[in-house]
Amino acid sequence: MTTILALDPGHALGYAVDDPEAPNGVRTGIAHLPEGDTGPAYVFLADWLALMIEHYDVGVIAWELQLHFASPGMGGNTNLESIGFLHGVCAVAELVAAQRRLECWRVPSSTARLHFTGSGKGKGAKRRVLERARELGYEVKGFDAADALAIWDVVAHEIRHPGVIAGPLFGKAS
């Protein structure tokens, strides 16, 4: 079995990883990256990922790929600093994975949400993911952990992970 570690990038880094001792065989949680300068956050992330990879014997790292960001003119509040940080988190994840020759998957958030809940966009999308995760018996403490679980679920379906119903809706991201 290939162990999957899925990430929802941000200072509150949501994660989902195979763990036979967790409910439904997947442990979810949130790792809090240091605020402020990005350097210490990236170092923390690299060290944290190395520990997770070793502890869970991870073979695949997957993360949410942001295809678009909200701008103030569009009713959102994402700024350039936030966009840079999120891309940096993904770059660190890819670097750590490449150093260990792990497989990498990039899953658009709308793809993960559509796969997991049947609806990928619109108002309430994050809440639907959280509610669906709890309905299925997963222990998730917040939106970030639930989004990571949805990403984990896409990858688990695609590689026909044991215990996950076969029939993926989406293929491997390139």
N, C-alpha and C positions, 0 to 999 in steps of 0.2 A: 504494500500500500504506500502510495506517495503522500507524505504529510504536506498539507497546505497551510500556509500562513497568509491570511488576507488582511490588508490594511486600509483604513479610511484616513488619509493623511490630514494632519493638522496638529496644533499644539496639544489638543486632546486627541491623541492618536488611537482611533478605534482599531481593535484587532479581533480576529477569529482564527483559531488554530485547532487542528485535530488533537483531541485528548480523550482517550477511551474512558477516563474517569469523570469526565464532565457530562452534564445532561445532553443527550443525543450525540455524544461523542465529540462535541465541539466546545472548547472553552472560549469565551468572549470576555473582553475587558477594554479598559482605556488606560493607556500609558500617557502620562502628562509630561510633555517636552518642556524644557526651560523656556520661559518668556524672555523677550529682549533680543539681544544680539543673536543672530542665526547660528553663528559658529558653535557655541556651546550646545545648542539644540541639535545640530547635526552630529556632533561628537556623541552626545547622549544617545541619539537614535542609532548610530552605527554600533555602539557598544550593546545597546538593548537588543538590536536585531541579532547580533552575534550570539548573545546568550539564548535568545529564543530559538534560533536555528540549532544550536547545540543541544539544548534541553529537549526539544520536541523532534529532533532529527528531521528538520524541514527539508523538503525536496523542491517545493514550488513556493515562490512568493508572488502574491497578486496584490495589486493596489488599484484604488479608484483613479481613473483618468478623468481629469476635468477638461471637457471639450469647450466649455464656455463659462464665463464668469459674469455675474451681475454687475452692472455699472450704476453709479448713482442716477444717471439719466434714465435708466430702465427700471428704477424702483429698487435697486439693490444697493449693497454697500461694500462690495469687494474692491479693495484698492490694490495698486500695483505691488506694494510691499507684501500683501497677503498672497497674491498670485505667485510672486517670486519665491516665497517661503514654501508654498505647496509644491511647486515644481522642484525645489531643492530637496524636500523630503522624499519625493519620488526618485530623484537622482541618487540620493544616498542609498535608498533601498535597492536600486538597480546595481549600484557599485558593490555593495555588500554581497548581493546575490551573485554577481559576475565573478567576484574574487573566490567564491565557493563553488562556482560552476553550477548554480541552481537555475532552474527554469523560471522565467519571469512572465507574468501575465499583466496586462493593463486592461482594466474593465471600465468602460464608461459608466458613470453613476446611473444614467437613465436605463442602460442595458441591465444592470444588476437589479434595479428596482422593478423594471418590467418583468424580468425573469422571476423574481421572488414574489411579487404581489399581483402581477397582471397589469400594472399601471406604472409607467416610468416617470412621468412628468406631472407638473401641475401642483396646485396648492395641496398641501397635506401629504406629499410623497414620502417624506421622511417619517411622518407619523404612521403611515400605512406599513412601512417596513418594520418599524418597532412593534406594532400591533401583531403583524403576521408572525414575527419571530417568537413572540410570547405565546401566540395561539399554538405554534408548533412545539412548544415546550422548551425553548432555549432560554437560558438565563442571560438576559441582556440588560444592562443598567442604563442605557441611554441611546440616543440617536447614532452616535459615532460607532458604538459596538454593533448596533443593528445593521448599519450600512456595511461594516466589515463582514458581518455574517452573510449578507446578501451577495457580496463579492465572492466569499468563500463558496457559497452555494452554486454560483455560475460555474466556477472552476471545477468543483466537485462533480457536477453533472457532466461537464464536457469530458473529463478524464474518466468518467464512470467509476467514481469513488465508491467503495463498498458501503452499503447502507443507504445510498441515495438512489432514488428512483431514476432509472435510465431514461434517456430521451431529451438531450439538451436542446434548449431553445436557441442558443447562440454559440458560435465557434470561438476559437482562441483568438484573442486580440493580437494584432501585429504592430 
